[in-house]
Amino acid sequence: MSNFAVILSGCGSLDGSDVWEVVLLSYYLSRKGKNPAFFAPNAEQKEVVDHFTQTITQESRNVLKESARMSWGEIKEIKTLSGRDVDGLILPGGYGSVKNLADFLGDPENQYLKPKPELQRIIREIYRRKKPIGACGLSILLVASALRDILETPLTLTIGNDPELIKQIEQMGAVHVLSRGTEVVMDSEHRVVSTPANLLKLRSVELASSIENLINGVLELTH
């Protein structure tokens, strides 16, 4: 059974990975006979959000341990991941993508997003090995940032219809395509598939269609 690396950033959409997206990604990979192999950084979360009150708490939580909640404890540190051991890379969405898997650099008026070193390494390695990458929601920003300075032609991506997020994508040199939540954009040249997924607050049935379309696109690019 072929393996697809799934990078998690915690448990819960406000400070980690989106739980619904992770469950559906696992389901559709398994349904296609593929094994989701989970990875996360062994680091403290940037912040912990109470998902009931939607407020930041004073707690401290570990990204790897929180991510293990969604992977039945079967998860490894991202630093152990090698592109030669998997057939592709999947990045679920959730605010943990930008909080725990990336840093904002630069001065306050000109900040830019950069994936943390281990994530940037694996995104670039997967790309150079000509293996597909699938990204949901905010994690699309990580792919655009990681690949921005090694491409000869721009990525084509979608992150939905939010003007600020579209602006960020375009500032990273990518071409943005407007989309609805169930739609995906396939960049066959660069082997990257993207969908806004739960960024658009989809109903569960719509989110399932979005994730299924993403997995179908990723698997199409493995051939």
C-alpha positions in Angstrom: 0.0 0.0 0.0 1.4 3.4 -1.0 1.9 6.1 1.7 0.9 9.7 1.5 2.3 12.0 4.2 -0.3 14.1 6.0 1.2 17.0 8.0 -0.8 18.0 11.1 -0.5 21.2 13.1 -2.5 20.3 16.2 -6.1 19.4 16.9 -8.8 21.9 16.2 -9.3 24.5 13.4 -8.6 27.6 15.6 -5.2 26.6 16.7 -4.3 23.4 14.8 -5.5 21.3 11.9 -9.2 21.3 10.9 -10.5 18.0 12.4 -13.2 17.5 9.7 -10.7 17.9 6.9 -8.2 15.5 8.5 -10.9 12.8 9.0 -12.1 13.2 5.4 -8.6 13.2 4.0 -7.9 10.0 5.9 -11.2 8.4 4.7 -10.8 9.2 1.0 -7.1 8.2 1.0 -8.0 4.8 2.6 -11.0 4.4 0.3 -8.6 4.6 -2.6 -6.3 2.0 -1.1 -3.7 4.6 0.1 -2.2 4.9 3.6 -2.2 8.3 5.4 1.1 8.6 7.2 0.8 11.3 9.8 3.6 13.7 10.8 3.8 16.9 12.9 6.5 19.0 14.6 7.5 18.2 18.1 7.1 21.8 19.3 4.8 23.9 21.5 1.8 25.5 19.9 2.0 29.2 19.2 -1.2 29.7 21.2 -4.1 27.6 22.6 -7.6 28.6 21.7 -10.7 27.5 23.7 -12.9 26.3 20.8 -16.1 26.9 22.9 -15.5 30.5 23.8 -13.1 31.1 20.8 -10.7 32.9 23.1 -7.0 32.5 23.7 -6.1 30.7 26.9 -2.9 30.6 29.0 -2.4 26.9 28.4 0.6 25.3 26.7 0.2 22.3 24.4 2.5 20.3 22.2 1.7 20.1 18.5 2.8 16.5 18.1 0.8 15.3 21.1 -2.3 17.2 20.1 -2.1 15.9 16.5 -1.9 12.4 17.9 -5.5 12.8 18.9 -6.5 12.5 15.3 -4.1 9.8 14.2 -4.8 7.2 16.8 -1.4 7.9 18.2 0.3 6.7 15.0 2.3 9.8 14.2 6.0 10.7 13.7 8.0 13.8 14.0 8.2 15.7 10.8 12.0 15.8 10.9 12.0 12.0 10.3 10.0 12.4 7.0 11.8 11.7 3.7 10.3 12.4 0.3 11.6 9.0 -0.9 9.4 7.2 1.6 6.0 8.6 0.4 4.1 9.0 -2.8 2.8 12.5 -2.1 2.2 15.2 0.5 -1.2 16.3 1.9 -1.6 19.5 4.0 -4.9 19.9 5.8 -6.1 23.4 6.6 -6.9 25.1 9.9 -5.3 28.1 11.6 -2.6 25.9 13.0 -1.1 25.8 9.5 0.1 29.4 9.8 0.4 29.5 13.6 2.4 26.3 14.2 3.9 25.4 10.8 5.2 28.8 9.8 6.6 32.1 10.9 5.7 35.7 10.0 8.9 37.5 9.1 9.7 41.1 8.3 8.5 44.4 9.9 4.8 44.8 11.0 3.8 46.6 7.8 5.6 44.2 5.4 5.2 40.8 7.0 5.5 37.6 4.9 4.8 34.0 5.7 7.6 31.4 5.6 7.2 27.7 6.5 9.3 26.4 9.3 12.5 24.8 8.1 11.4 21.2 8.3 8.2 21.8 6.5 9.9 23.9 3.8 12.4 21.1 3.3 9.8 18.4 2.8 7.6 20.6 0.5 10.6 21.3 -1.7 11.8 17.7 -1.7 8.4 16.3 -2.7 8.3 18.9 -5.5 11.7 18.1 -6.8 10.9 14.4 -6.7 8.0 15.2 -9.0 5.4 13.9 -6.5 2.0 15.5 -6.0 1.1 18.0 -3.2 -2.5 18.5 -2.1 -3.3 21.5 0.1 -6.5 22.7 1.8 -7.4 26.2 3.1 -4.6 28.2 4.8 -2.0 25.5 4.2 -2.1 26.6 0.5 -0.2 29.7 1.7 2.6 27.4 2.9 3.0 25.7 -0.4 3.1 29.0 -2.3 5.7 30.4 0.1 7.9 27.3 0.1 8.1 27.1 -3.7 8.1 30.7 -4.6 11.8 31.1 -5.3 12.5 27.8 -7.0 9.9 27.9 -9.8 10.5 29.0 -13.3 6.8 29.4 -14.0 4.1 30.5 -11.4 1.9 28.1 -9.5 -1.8 28.2 -10.2 -3.8 27.9 -6.9 -7.1 28.6 -5.3 -7.8 29.7 -1.7 -11.4 30.6 -2.3 -12.7 34.2 -2.6 -11.2 36.1 0.3 -9.5 39.3 -1.1 -6.8 39.4 1.6 -5.8 35.8 1.2 -5.9 36.1 -2.6 -3.6 39.2 -2.3 -1.1 37.1 -0.2 -1.1 34.3 -2.8 -0.5 36.7 -5.6 2.3 38.5 -3.7 4.1 35.1 -3.5 4.1 35.0 -7.3 1.2 32.5 -7.8 -1.8 32.9 -10.1 -5.0 32.7 -8.2 -8.3 31.2 -9.5 -11.6 32.0 -7.8 -13.4 28.9 -6.6 -16.3 27.6 -4.6 -15.7 25.4 -1.6 -16.3 22.0 -3.4 -14.0 22.9 -6.3 -10.3 22.2 -6.7 -7.6 23.7 -8.9 -5.1 21.3 -10.4 -1.8 22.7 -11.5 -0.6 19.7 -13.6 2.7 21.4 -14.5 3.8 21.6 -10.8 1.7 18.7 -9.5 -0.1 20.8 -6.9 -3.8 20.5 -6.1 -5.6 23.1 -4.0 -9.1 23.7 -2.5 -10.4 26.3 0.0 -12.3 23.5 1.8 -13.5 24.6 5.2 -12.2 28.2 4.8 -15.6 28.7 3.2 -17.5 27.2 6.2 -19.0 24.4 4.2 -21.7 22.0 5.2 -20.3 18.5 5.9 -21.6 17.1 2.6 -20.0 19.9 0.7 -16.7 19.5 2.6 -16.7 15.8 1.8 -17.0 16.6 -1.9 -14.2 19.1 -1.7 -11.8 16.7 0.0 -12.8 13.8 -2.3 -12.1 16.1 -5.3 -8.7 17.0 -3.8 -7.7 13.4 -3.3 -8.8 12.4 -6.8 -6.7 15.2 -8.2 -3.7 14.2 -6.2 -4.0 10.6 -7.2 -4.4 11.5 -10.9 -1.1 13.4 -10.7 0.7 10.3 -9.4 0.4 8.5 -12.7 
